[in-house]
Amino acid sequence: MRVELSDSACLSPLVDDLLRGGCLPTRVDETTLEVFHPYAADAEEAQIELAFFLRAWQSAHPGVELTLAAG
């Protein structure tokens, strides 16, 4: 899954939180991550869980816009 952020300064904090959550983020560019969820049973579960995680993360960082796309 690809995650795009509106603020490049928030990329490192998001990476740290994704790692703590058991995901494997890889930086694509200054505002984009490719995220792998190794514990999801399939792509649909990975997308649902990542979307839930990102909504929670965004509520703690209200100035940052996130976009999730299958990658």
HTML snippet that shows the backbone in 3Dmol.js (N, CA, C, O; Angstrom):
<script src="https://3Dmol.org/build/3Dmol-min.js"></script>
<div id="view" style="width:600px;height:400px;position:relative"></div>
<script>
const pdb = `
ATOM      1  N   MET A   1       0.829  -1.159   0.000  1.00  0.00           N
ATOM      2  CA  MET A   1       0.000   0.000   0.000  1.00  0.00           C
ATOM      3  C   MET A   1       0.890   1.244   0.000  1.00  0.00           C
ATOM      4  O   MET A   1       1.930   1.285   0.658  1.00  0.00           O
ATOM      5  N   ARG A   2       0.466   2.228  -0.736  1.00  0.00           N
ATOM      6  CA  ARG A   2       1.177   3.506  -0.735  1.00  0.00           C
ATOM      7  C   ARG A   2       0.453   4.494   0.153  1.00  0.00           C
ATOM      8  O   ARG A   2      -0.776   4.573   0.153  1.00  0.00           O
ATOM      9  N   VAL A   3       1.228   5.239   0.904  1.00  0.00           N
ATOM     10  CA  VAL A   3       0.701   6.288   1.762  1.00  0.00           C
ATOM     11  C   VAL A   3       1.406   7.579   1.368  1.00  0.00           C
ATOM     12  O   VAL A   3       2.635   7.659   1.368  1.00  0.00           O
ATOM     13  N   GLU A   4       0.611   8.579   1.036  1.00  0.00           N
ATOM     14  CA  GLU A   4       1.162   9.891   0.704  1.00  0.00           C
ATOM     15  C   GLU A   4       0.766  10.875   1.797  1.00  0.00           C
ATOM     16  O   GLU A   4      -0.378  10.888   2.250  1.00  0.00           O
ATOM     17  N   LEU A   5       1.718  11.694   2.212  1.00  0.00           N
ATOM     18  CA  LEU A   5       1.507  12.689   3.258  1.00  0.00           C
ATOM     19  C   LEU A   5       1.561  14.081   2.659  1.00  0.00           C
ATOM     20  O   LEU A   5       2.273  14.317   1.683  1.00  0.00           O
ATOM     21  N   SER A   6       0.815  14.998   3.240  1.00  0.00           N
ATOM     22  CA  SER A   6       0.836  16.381   2.783  1.00  0.00           C
ATOM     23  C   SER A   6       2.025  17.149   3.362  1.00  0.00           C
ATOM     24  O   SER A   6       2.360  18.227   2.871  1.00  0.00           O
ATOM     25  N   ASP A   7       2.664  16.608   4.397  1.00  0.00           N
ATOM     26  CA  ASP A   7       3.751  17.303   5.090  1.00  0.00           C
ATOM     27  C   ASP A   7       4.940  16.365   5.247  1.00  0.00           C
ATOM     28  O   ASP A   7       4.883  15.391   5.998  1.00  0.00           O
ATOM     29  N   SER A   8       6.009  16.666   4.534  1.00  0.00           N
ATOM     30  CA  SER A   8       7.194  15.792   4.569  1.00  0.00           C
ATOM     31  C   SER A   8       7.835  15.721   5.953  1.00  0.00           C
ATOM     32  O   SER A   8       8.522  14.748   6.262  1.00  0.00           O
ATOM     33  N   ALA A   9       7.621  16.734   6.788  1.00  0.00           N
ATOM     34  CA  ALA A   9       8.195  16.722   8.141  1.00  0.00           C
ATOM     35  C   ALA A   9       7.588  15.624   9.000  1.00  0.00           C
ATOM     36  O   ALA A   9       8.174  15.241  10.012  1.00  0.00           O
ATOM     37  N   CYS A  10       6.431  15.114   8.618  1.00  0.00           N
ATOM     38  CA  CYS A  10       5.752  14.069   9.392  1.00  0.00           C
ATOM     39  C   CYS A  10       6.084  12.658   8.913  1.00  0.00           C
ATOM     40  O   CYS A  10       5.589  11.681   9.474  1.00  0.00           O
ATOM     41  N   LEU A  11       6.912  12.546   7.888  1.00  0.00           N
ATOM     42  CA  LEU A  11       7.231  11.220   7.358  1.00  0.00           C
ATOM     43  C   LEU A  11       7.962  10.351   8.383  1.00  0.00           C
ATOM     44  O   LEU A  11       7.578   9.202   8.601  1.00  0.00           O
ATOM     45  N   SER A  12       8.988  10.875   9.001  1.00  0.00           N
ATOM     46  CA  SER A  12       9.746  10.086   9.992  1.00  0.00           C
ATOM     47  C   SER A  12       8.897   9.672  11.191  1.00  0.00           C
ATOM     48  O   SER A  12       8.981   8.518  11.612  1.00  0.00           O
ATOM     49  N   PRO A  13       8.078  10.572  11.761  1.00  0.00           N
ATOM     50  CA  PRO A  13       7.216  10.124  12.856  1.00  0.00           C
ATOM     51  C   PRO A  13       6.228   9.028  12.428  1.00  0.00           C
ATOM     52  O   PRO A  13       5.946   8.109  13.197  1.00  0.00           O
ATOM     53  N   LEU A  14       5.710   9.129  11.210  1.00  0.00           N
ATOM     54  CA  LEU A  14       4.803   8.092  10.733  1.00  0.00           C
ATOM     55  C   LEU A  14       5.543   6.770  10.549  1.00  0.00           C
ATOM     56  O   LEU A  14       5.017   5.716  10.906  1.00  0.00           O
ATOM     57  N   VAL A  15       6.733   6.809  10.008  1.00  0.00           N
ATOM     58  CA  VAL A  15       7.543   5.597   9.858  1.00  0.00           C
ATOM     59  C   VAL A  15       7.766   4.941  11.214  1.00  0.00           C
ATOM     60  O   VAL A  15       7.599   3.729  11.355  1.00  0.00           O
ATOM     61  N   ASP A  16       8.143   5.733  12.206  1.00  0.00           N
ATOM     62  CA  ASP A  16       8.381   5.195  13.550  1.00  0.00           C
ATOM     63  C   ASP A  16       7.124   4.519  14.108  1.00  0.00           C
ATOM     64  O   ASP A  16       7.199   3.429  14.675  1.00  0.00           O
ATOM     65  N   ASP A  17       5.978   5.171  13.945  1.00  0.00           N
ATOM     66  CA  ASP A  17       4.731   4.609  14.463  1.00  0.00           C
ATOM     67  C   ASP A  17       4.316   3.352  13.702  1.00  0.00           C
ATOM     68  O   ASP A  17       3.810   2.404  14.303  1.00  0.00           O
ATOM     69  N   LEU A  18       4.525   3.337  12.397  1.00  0.00           N
ATOM     70  CA  LEU A  18       4.209   2.136  11.617  1.00  0.00           C
ATOM     71  C   LEU A  18       5.094   0.961  12.042  1.00  0.00           C
ATOM     72  O   LEU A  18       4.615  -0.167  12.160  1.00  0.00           O
ATOM     73  N   LEU A  19       6.371   1.220  12.269  1.00  0.00           N
ATOM     74  CA  LEU A  19       7.276   0.159  12.727  1.00  0.00           C
ATOM     75  C   LEU A  19       6.836  -0.384  14.081  1.00  0.00           C
ATOM     76  O   LEU A  19       6.834  -1.596  14.294  1.00  0.00           O
ATOM     77  N   ARG A  20       6.460   0.513  15.003  1.00  0.00           N
ATOM     78  CA  ARG A  20       5.969   0.071  16.311  1.00  0.00           C
ATOM     79  C   ARG A  20       4.681  -0.741  16.167  1.00  0.00           C
ATOM     80  O   ARG A  20       4.402  -1.616  16.988  1.00  0.00           O
ATOM     81  N   GLY A  21       3.901  -0.456  15.131  1.00  0.00           N
ATOM     82  CA  GLY A  21       2.655  -1.173  14.891  1.00  0.00           C
ATOM     83  C   GLY A  21       2.838  -2.477  14.130  1.00  0.00           C
ATOM     84  O   GLY A  21       1.855  -3.153  13.826  1.00  0.00           O
ATOM     85  N   GLY A  22       4.075  -2.843  13.815  1.00  0.00           N
ATOM     86  CA  GLY A  22       4.344  -4.110  13.148  1.00  0.00           C
ATOM     87  C   GLY A  22       4.346  -4.045  11.636  1.00  0.00           C
ATOM     88  O   GLY A  22       4.451  -5.079  10.976  1.00  0.00           O
ATOM     89  N   CYS A  23       4.232  -2.846  11.070  1.00  0.00           N
ATOM     90  CA  CYS A  23       4.269  -2.694   9.614  1.00  0.00           C
ATOM     91  C   CYS A  23       5.701  -2.437   9.154  1.00  0.00           C
ATOM     92  O   CYS A  23       6.572  -2.077   9.946  1.00  0.00           O
ATOM     93  N   LEU A  24       5.922  -2.629   7.865  1.00  0.00           N
ATOM     94  CA  LEU A  24       7.243  -2.412   7.284  1.00  0.00           C
ATOM     95  C   LEU A  24       7.152  -1.314   6.230  1.00  0.00           C
ATOM     96  O   LEU A  24       6.828  -1.591   5.075  1.00  0.00           O
ATOM     97  N   PRO A  25       7.438  -0.055   6.623  1.00  0.00           N
ATOM     98  CA  PRO A  25       7.375   1.052   5.677  1.00  0.00           C
ATOM     99  C   PRO A  25       8.698   1.240   4.937  1.00  0.00           C
ATOM    100  O   PRO A  25       9.772   1.069   5.514  1.00  0.00           O
ATOM    101  N   THR A  26       8.611   1.591   3.667  1.00  0.00           N
ATOM    102  CA  THR A  26       9.770   1.915   2.855  1.00  0.00           C
ATOM    103  C   THR A  26       9.532   3.278   2.225  1.00  0.00           C
ATOM    104  O   THR A  26       8.483   3.524   1.628  1.00  0.00           O
ATOM    105  N   ARG A  27      10.495   4.145   2.359  1.00  0.00           N
ATOM    106  CA  ARG A  27      10.367   5.492   1.805  1.00  0.00           C
ATOM    107  C   ARG A  27      10.489   5.447   0.280  1.00  0.00           C
ATOM    108  O   ARG A  27      11.447   4.893  -0.259  1.00  0.00           O
ATOM    109  N   VAL A  28       9.516   6.033  -0.402  1.00  0.00           N
ATOM    110  CA  VAL A  28       9.528   6.131  -1.860  1.00  0.00           C
ATOM    111  C   VAL A  28      10.104   7.480  -2.275  1.00  0.00           C
ATOM    112  O   VAL A  28      10.952   7.557  -3.164  1.00  0.00           O
ATOM    113  N   ASP A  29       9.636   8.535  -1.625  1.00  0.00           N
ATOM    114  CA  ASP A  29      10.163   9.884  -1.821  1.00  0.00           C
ATOM    115  C   ASP A  29       9.895  10.682  -0.546  1.00  0.00           C
ATOM    116  O   ASP A  29       9.611  10.097   0.499  1.00  0.00           O
ATOM    117  N   GLU A  30       9.981  12.002  -0.619  1.00  0.00           N
ATOM    118  CA  GLU A  30       9.891  12.820   0.598  1.00  0.00           C
ATOM    119  C   GLU A  30       8.512  12.826   1.249  1.00  0.00           C
ATOM    120  O   GLU A  30       8.386  13.194   2.416  1.00  0.00           O
ATOM    121  N   THR A  31       7.473  12.423   0.514  1.00  0.00           N
ATOM    122  CA  THR A  31       6.128  12.437   1.084  1.00  0.00           C
ATOM    123  C   THR A  31       5.377  11.125   0.872  1.00  0.00           C
ATOM    124  O   THR A  31       4.175  11.051   1.129  1.00  0.00           O
ATOM    125  N   THR A  32       6.075  10.091   0.407  1.00  0.00           N
ATOM    126  CA  THR A  32       5.392   8.837   0.079  1.00  0.00           C
ATOM    127  C   THR A  32       6.104   7.642   0.691  1.00  0.00           C
ATOM    128  O   THR A  32       7.331   7.546   0.677  1.00  0.00           O
ATOM    129  N   LEU A  33       5.289   6.726   1.235  1.00  0.00           N
ATOM    130  CA  LEU A  33       5.786   5.464   1.769  1.00  0.00           C
ATOM    131  C   LEU A  33       5.101   4.302   1.061  1.00  0.00           C
ATOM    132  O   LEU A  33       3.946   4.408   0.649  1.00  0.00           O
ATOM    133  N   GLU A  34       5.805   3.221   0.928  1.00  0.00           N
ATOM    134  CA  GLU A  34       5.217   1.942   0.545  1.00  0.00           C
ATOM    135  C   GLU A  34       5.183   1.149   1.850  1.00  0.00           C
ATOM    136  O   GLU A  34       6.212   0.987   2.505  1.00  0.00           O
ATOM    137  N   VAL A  35       4.006   0.658   2.225  1.00  0.00           N
ATOM    138  CA  VAL A  35       3.851  -0.004   3.519  1.00  0.00           C
ATOM    139  C   VAL A  35       3.393  -1.448   3.317  1.00  0.00           C
ATOM    140  O   VAL A  35       2.418  -1.714   2.614  1.00  0.00           O
ATOM    141  N   PHE A  36       4.111  -2.363   3.941  1.00  0.00           N
ATOM    142  CA  PHE A  36       3.775  -3.786   3.919  1.00  0.00           C
ATOM    143  C   PHE A  36       3.330  -4.190   5.318  1.00  0.00           C
ATOM    144  O   PHE A  36       3.995  -3.883   6.307  1.00  0.00           O
ATOM    145  N   HIS A  37       2.205  -4.876   5.387  1.00  0.00           N
ATOM    146  CA  HIS A  37       1.680  -5.354   6.669  1.00  0.00           C
ATOM    147  C   HIS A  37       1.875  -6.876   6.700  1.00  0.00           C
ATOM    148  O   HIS A  37       1.046  -7.612   6.164  1.00  0.00           O
ATOM    149  N   PRO A  38       2.952  -7.349   7.317  1.00  0.00           N
ATOM    150  CA  PRO A  38       3.297  -8.775   7.242  1.00  0.00           C
ATOM    151  C   PRO A  38       2.343  -9.704   7.977  1.00  0.00           C
ATOM    152  O   PRO A  38       2.353 -10.910   7.732  1.00  0.00           O
ATOM    153  N   TYR A  39       1.523  -9.172   8.871  1.00  0.00           N
ATOM    154  CA  TYR A  39       0.649 -10.037   9.659  1.00  0.00           C
ATOM    155  C   TYR A  39      -0.771 -10.121   9.108  1.00  0.00           C
ATOM    156  O   TYR A  39      -1.603 -10.849   9.650  1.00  0.00           O
ATOM    157  N   ALA A  40      -1.054  -9.387   8.043  1.00  0.00           N
ATOM    158  CA  ALA A  40      -2.390  -9.432   7.438  1.00  0.00           C
ATOM    159  C   ALA A  40      -2.542 -10.732   6.648  1.00  0.00           C
ATOM    160  O   ALA A  40      -1.595 -11.211   6.024  1.00  0.00           O
ATOM    161  N   ALA A  41      -3.747 -11.290   6.688  1.00  0.00           N
ATOM    162  CA  ALA A  41      -4.017 -12.545   5.982  1.00  0.00           C
ATOM    163  C   ALA A  41      -4.011 -12.368   4.469  1.00  0.00           C
ATOM    164  O   ALA A  41      -3.646 -13.281   3.729  1.00  0.00           O
ATOM    165  N   ASP A  42      -4.420 -11.179   4.015  1.00  0.00           N
ATOM    166  CA  ASP A  42      -4.460 -10.917   2.570  1.00  0.00           C
ATOM    167  C   ASP A  42      -4.432  -9.401   2.350  1.00  0.00           C
ATOM    168  O   ASP A  42      -4.382  -8.625   3.304  1.00  0.00           O
ATOM    169  N   ALA A  43      -4.465  -8.994   1.078  1.00  0.00           N
ATOM    170  CA  ALA A  43      -4.370  -7.569   0.743  1.00  0.00           C
ATOM    171  C   ALA A  43      -5.554  -6.775   1.287  1.00  0.00           C
ATOM    172  O   ALA A  43      -5.393  -5.627   1.701  1.00  0.00           O
ATOM    173  N   GLU A  44      -6.731  -7.376   1.288  1.00  0.00           N
ATOM    174  CA  GLU A  44      -7.910  -6.667   1.790  1.00  0.00           C
ATOM    175  C   GLU A  44      -7.773  -6.381   3.289  1.00  0.00           C
ATOM    176  O   GLU A  44      -8.057  -5.274   3.746  1.00  0.00           O
ATOM    177  N   GLU A  45      -7.343  -7.376   4.037  1.00  0.00           N
ATOM    178  CA  GLU A  45      -7.141  -7.169   5.476  1.00  0.00           C
ATOM    179  C   GLU A  45      -6.059  -6.125   5.723  1.00  0.00           C
ATOM    180  O   GLU A  45      -6.194  -5.285   6.613  1.00  0.00           O
ATOM    181  N   ALA A  46      -4.988  -6.177   4.939  1.00  0.00           N
ATOM    182  CA  ALA A  46      -3.915  -5.193   5.093  1.00  0.00           C
ATOM    183  C   ALA A  46      -4.442  -3.786   4.858  1.00  0.00           C
ATOM    184  O   ALA A  46      -4.109  -2.866   5.605  1.00  0.00           O
ATOM    185  N   GLN A  47      -5.256  -3.613   3.835  1.00  0.00           N
ATOM    186  CA  GLN A  47      -5.787  -2.291   3.528  1.00  0.00           C
ATOM    187  C   GLN A  47      -6.721  -1.804   4.636  1.00  0.00           C
ATOM    188  O   GLN A  47      -6.655  -0.640   5.028  1.00  0.00           O
ATOM    189  N   ILE A  48      -7.576  -2.667   5.136  1.00  0.00           N
ATOM    190  CA  ILE A  48      -8.506  -2.290   6.204  1.00  0.00           C
ATOM    191  C   ILE A  48      -7.739  -1.899   7.465  1.00  0.00           C
ATOM    192  O   ILE A  48      -8.023  -0.865   8.069  1.00  0.00           O
ATOM    193  N   GLU A  49      -6.776  -2.717   7.861  1.00  0.00           N
ATOM    194  CA  GLU A  49      -6.019  -2.430   9.082  1.00  0.00           C
ATOM    195  C   GLU A  49      -5.160  -1.182   8.939  1.00  0.00           C
ATOM    196  O   GLU A  49      -5.047  -0.386   9.871  1.00  0.00           O
ATOM    197  N   LEU A  50      -4.554  -1.017   7.767  1.00  0.00           N
ATOM    198  CA  LEU A  50      -3.727   0.169   7.564  1.00  0.00           C
ATOM    199  C   LEU A  50      -4.594   1.429   7.530  1.00  0.00           C
ATOM    200  O   LEU A  50      -4.201   2.461   8.074  1.00  0.00           O
ATOM    201  N   ALA A  51      -5.751   1.356   6.905  1.00  0.00           N
ATOM    202  CA  ALA A  51      -6.660   2.511   6.876  1.00  0.00           C
ATOM    203  C   ALA A  51      -7.088   2.882   8.300  1.00  0.00           C
ATOM    204  O   ALA A  51      -7.138   4.063   8.642  1.00  0.00           O
ATOM    205  N   PHE A  52      -7.393   1.890   9.122  1.00  0.00           N
ATOM    206  CA  PHE A  52      -7.767   2.135  10.513  1.00  0.00           C
ATOM    207  C   PHE A  52      -6.607   2.798  11.269  1.00  0.00           C
ATOM    208  O   PHE A  52      -6.803   3.779  11.987  1.00  0.00           O
ATOM    209  N   PHE A  53      -5.408   2.254  11.100  1.00  0.00           N
ATOM    210  CA  PHE A  53      -4.222   2.803  11.758  1.00  0.00           C
ATOM    211  C   PHE A  53      -4.004   4.252  11.335  1.00  0.00           C
ATOM    212  O   PHE A  53      -3.739   5.114  12.172  1.00  0.00           O
ATOM    213  N   LEU A  54      -4.118   4.519  10.031  1.00  0.00           N
ATOM    214  CA  LEU A  54      -3.856   5.864   9.525  1.00  0.00           C
ATOM    215  C   LEU A  54      -4.905   6.871   9.993  1.00  0.00           C
ATOM    216  O   LEU A  54      -4.573   8.031  10.240  1.00  0.00           O
ATOM    217  N   ARG A  55      -6.166   6.448  10.117  1.00  0.00           N
ATOM    218  CA  ARG A  55      -7.191   7.349  10.651  1.00  0.00           C
ATOM    219  C   ARG A  55      -6.848   7.729  12.087  1.00  0.00           C
ATOM    220  O   ARG A  55      -6.970   8.893  12.469  1.00  0.00           O
ATOM    221  N   ALA A  56      -6.424   6.762  12.875  1.00  0.00           N
ATOM    222  CA  ALA A  56      -6.036   7.039  14.258  1.00  0.00           C
ATOM    223  C   ALA A  56      -4.804   7.946  14.301  1.00  0.00           C
ATOM    224  O   ALA A  56      -4.744   8.880  15.101  1.00  0.00           O
ATOM    225  N   TRP A  57      -3.831   7.670  13.444  1.00  0.00           N
ATOM    226  CA  TRP A  57      -2.615   8.484  13.408  1.00  0.00           C
ATOM    227  C   TRP A  57      -2.955   9.911  13.006  1.00  0.00           C
ATOM    228  O   TRP A  57      -2.442  10.870  13.582  1.00  0.00           O
ATOM    229  N   GLN A  58      -3.821  10.040  12.016  1.00  0.00           N
ATOM    230  CA  GLN A  58      -4.176  11.373  11.534  1.00  0.00           C
ATOM    231  C   GLN A  58      -4.941  12.166  12.597  1.00  0.00           C
ATOM    232  O   GLN A  58      -4.811  13.388  12.661  1.00  0.00           O
ATOM    233  N   SER A  59      -5.723  11.500  13.416  1.00  0.00           N
ATOM    234  CA  SER A  59      -6.442  12.217  14.472  1.00  0.00           C
ATOM    235  C   SER A  59      -5.461  12.812  15.488  1.00  0.00           C
ATOM    236  O   SER A  59      -5.765  13.822  16.123  1.00  0.00           O
ATOM    237  N   ALA A  60      -4.310  12.203  15.641  1.00  0.00           N
ATOM    238  CA  ALA A  60      -3.275  12.732  16.525  1.00  0.00           C
ATOM    239  C   ALA A  60      -2.406  13.784  15.829  1.00  0.00           C
ATOM    240  O   ALA A  60      -1.635  14.485  16.484  1.00  0.00           O
ATOM    241  N   HIS A  61      -2.530  13.893  14.505  1.00  0.00           N
ATOM    242  CA  HIS A  61      -1.770  14.857  13.696  1.00  0.00           C
ATOM    243  C   HIS A  61      -2.751  15.552  12.748  1.00  0.00           C
ATOM    244  O   HIS A  61      -2.688  15.347  11.536  1.00  0.00           O
ATOM    245  N   PRO A  62      -3.656  16.370  13.290  1.00  0.00           N
ATOM    246  CA  PRO A  62      -4.768  16.900  12.498  1.00  0.00           C
ATOM    247  C   PRO A  62      -4.370  17.796  11.328  1.00  0.00           C
ATOM    248  O   PRO A  62      -5.178  17.990  10.420  1.00  0.00           O
ATOM    249  N   GLY A  63      -3.184  18.337  11.316  1.00  0.00           N
ATOM    250  CA  GLY A  63      -2.765  19.198  10.208  1.00  0.00           C
ATOM    251  C   GLY A  63      -2.223  18.445   9.010  1.00  0.00           C
ATOM    252  O   GLY A  63      -1.910  19.050   7.986  1.00  0.00           O
ATOM    253  N   VAL A  64      -2.108  17.119   9.129  1.00  0.00           N
ATOM    254  CA  VAL A  64      -1.511  16.312   8.064  1.00  0.00           C
ATOM    255  C   VAL A  64      -2.593  15.568   7.305  1.00  0.00           C
ATOM    256  O   VAL A  64      -3.452  14.923   7.907  1.00  0.00           O
ATOM    257  N   GLU A  65      -2.552  15.658   5.989  1.00  0.00           N
ATOM    258  CA  GLU A  65      -3.485  14.905   5.157  1.00  0.00           C
ATOM    259  C   GLU A  65      -2.763  13.657   4.665  1.00  0.00           C
ATOM    260  O   GLU A  65      -1.601  13.711   4.263  1.00  0.00           O
ATOM    261  N   LEU A  66      -3.476  12.527   4.706  1.00  0.00           N
ATOM    262  CA  LEU A  66      -2.920  11.253   4.259  1.00  0.00           C
ATOM    263  C   LEU A  66      -3.785  10.697   3.137  1.00  0.00           C
ATOM    264  O   LEU A  66      -5.007  10.850   3.143  1.00  0.00           O
ATOM    265  N   THR A  67      -3.138  10.054   2.181  1.00  0.00           N
ATOM    266  CA  THR A  67      -3.834   9.367   1.112  1.00  0.00           C
ATOM    267  C   THR A  67      -3.314   7.940   1.058  1.00  0.00           C
ATOM    268  O   THR A  67      -2.105   7.717   1.002  1.00  0.00           O
ATOM    269  N   LEU A  68      -4.220   6.977   1.075  1.00  0.00           N
ATOM    270  CA  LEU A  68      -3.860   5.561   1.004  1.00  0.00           C
ATOM    271  C   LEU A  68      -4.285   5.029  -0.357  1.00  0.00           C
ATOM    272  O   LEU A  68      -5.421   5.221  -0.789  1.00  0.00           O
ATOM    273  N   ALA A  69      -3.349   4.354  -1.027  1.00  0.00           N
ATOM    274  CA  ALA A  69      -3.659   3.782  -2.342  1.00  0.00           C
ATOM    275  C   ALA A  69      -3.009   2.407  -2.442  1.00  0.00           C
ATOM    276  O   ALA A  69      -1.915   2.184  -1.925  1.00  0.00           O
ATOM    277  N   ALA A  70      -3.700   1.489  -3.115  1.00  0.00           N
ATOM    278  CA  ALA A  70      -3.111   0.176  -3.357  1.00  0.00           C
ATOM    279  C   ALA A  70      -1.881   0.377  -4.239  1.00  0.00           C
ATOM    280  O   ALA A  70      -1.897   1.178  -5.174  1.00  0.00           O
ATOM    281  N   GLY A  71      -0.844  -0.342  -3.934  1.00  0.00           N
ATOM    282  CA  GLY A  71       0.383  -0.120  -4.696  1.00  0.00           C
ATOM    283  C   GLY A  71       0.999  -1.354  -5.224  1.00  0.00           C
ATOM    284  O   GLY A  71       2.037  -1.293  -5.882  1.00  0.00           O
TER     285      GLY A  71
END
`;
const viewer = $3Dmol.createViewer("view");
viewer.addModel(pdb, "pdb");
viewer.setStyle({}, {cartoon: {color: "spectrum"}});
viewer.zoomTo();
viewer.render();
</script>
